[in-house]
């Protein structure tokens, strides 16, 4: 039977595990919020890319080098946005997280544990049952938290990839805007 100091240590460890479990769940919500904002940025950049596409008449008056550079910049911007959107999709993809057993499972566990004491013709030690339940719950929290951490780390990597490709697309769109100005100047 665990002594009082060990039970306090078990409670402290449980609190730590539960805190990390809750943080991992909160991180999922934060990733979804940031992902939604990033989706809006990607859509705005796609609209800018589309708006910068000139009519064929504008391309006809430009030098060949400017036309090729403009077309390459347009394709590069769209490709970067497509990669960013794909990475964001992987980031936001619903995943199955390990969770704790429902409350009924815990109630059944307690009844089964007490039944084993009764079959052995012993009085159930409620302190031992509570300590064992705490240890089992802590073990399940540790497993769930490790699963959440692994999945959230994967989401963070995809989110980072999305940010990098979105920034690259924004840079290419700036180049596309500069080339659009060059096309307008060449047409004058």
URRA-V96585 format. One record per residue. N is the residue number from 1. RES is the residue in one letter. SS is DSSP state (@ for helix, = for strand, . for the rest). PSI is psi as a letter, one per 40 degrees, with the letter a starting at -180 (none if undefined). Layout:
BEGIN
n->{N,N}
res->{RES,RES}
ss->{SS,SS}
psi->{PSI,PSI}
END
This chain:
BEGIN
n->{1,2,3,4,5,6,7,8,9,10,11,12,13,14,15,16,17,18,19,20,21,22,23,24,25,26,27,28,29,30,31,32,33,34,35,36,37,38,39,40,41,42,43,44,45,46,47,48,49,50,51,52,53,54,55,56,57,58,59,60,61,62,63,64,65,66,67,68,69,70,71,72,73,74,75,76,77,78,79,80,81,82,83,84,85,86,87,88,89,90,91,92,93,94,95,96,97,98,99,100,101,102,103,104,105,106,107,108,109,110,111,112,113,114,115,116,117,118,119,120,121,122,123,124,125,126,127,128,129,130,131,132,133,134,135,136,137,138,139,140,141,142,143,144,145,146,147,148,149,150,151,152,153,154,155,156,157,158,159,160,161,162,163,164,165,166,167,168,169,170,171,172,173,174,175,176,177,178,179,180,181,182,183,184,185,186,187,188}
res->{X,X,X,X,X,X,X,X,X,X,X,X,X,X,X,X,X,X,X,X,X,X,X,X,X,X,X,X,X,X,X,X,X,X,X,X,X,X,X,X,X,X,X,X,X,X,X,X,X,X,X,X,X,X,X,X,X,X,X,X,X,X,X,X,X,X,X,X,X,X,X,X,X,X,X,X,X,X,X,X,X,X,X,X,X,X,X,X,X,X,X,X,X,X,X,X,X,X,X,X,X,X,X,X,X,X,X,X,X,X,X,X,X,X,X,X,X,X,X,X,X,X,X,X,X,X,X,X,X,X,X,X,X,X,X,X,X,X,X,X,X,X,X,X,X,X,X,X,X,X,X,X,X,X,X,X,X,X,X,X,X,X,X,X,X,X,X,X,X,X,X,X,X,X,X,X,X,X,X,X,X,X,X,X,X,X,X,X}
ss->{.,.,.,@,@,@,@,@,@,@,@,@,@,@,@,@,@,@,@,@,@,@,@,@,@,@,@,@,@,@,@,@,@,@,@,@,@,@,@,@,@,@,@,@,@,@,@,@,@,@,@,@,.,.,.,@,@,@,@,@,.,.,.,@,@,@,@,@,@,@,@,@,@,@,@,@,@,@,@,@,@,@,@,@,@,@,@,@,@,@,@,@,.,.,.,.,.,.,.,.,.,.,@,@,@,@,@,@,@,@,@,@,@,@,@,@,@,@,@,.,.,.,.,.,.,@,@,@,@,@,@,@,@,@,@,@,@,@,@,@,@,@,@,@,@,@,@,@,@,@,@,@,@,@,@,@,@,@,@,@,@,@,@,@,@,@,@,@,@,@,@,@,@,@,@,@,@,@,@,@,@,@,@,@,@,@,@,.}
psi->{h,i,i,d,d,d,d,d,d,d,d,d,d,d,d,d,d,d,d,d,d,d,d,d,d,d,d,d,d,d,d,d,d,d,d,d,d,d,d,d,d,d,d,d,d,d,d,d,d,d,d,e,h,i,i,d,d,d,d,d,e,i,i,d,d,d,d,d,d,d,d,d,d,d,d,d,d,d,d,d,d,d,d,d,d,d,d,d,d,d,d,e,h,h,i,h,i,h,i,i,i,i,d,d,d,d,d,d,d,d,d,d,d,d,d,d,d,d,d,e,f,i,h,h,h,d,d,d,d,d,d,d,d,d,d,d,d,d,d,d,d,d,d,d,d,d,d,d,d,d,d,d,d,d,d,d,d,d,d,d,d,d,d,d,d,d,d,d,d,d,d,d,d,d,d,d,d,d,d,d,d,d,d,d,d,d,d,none}
END
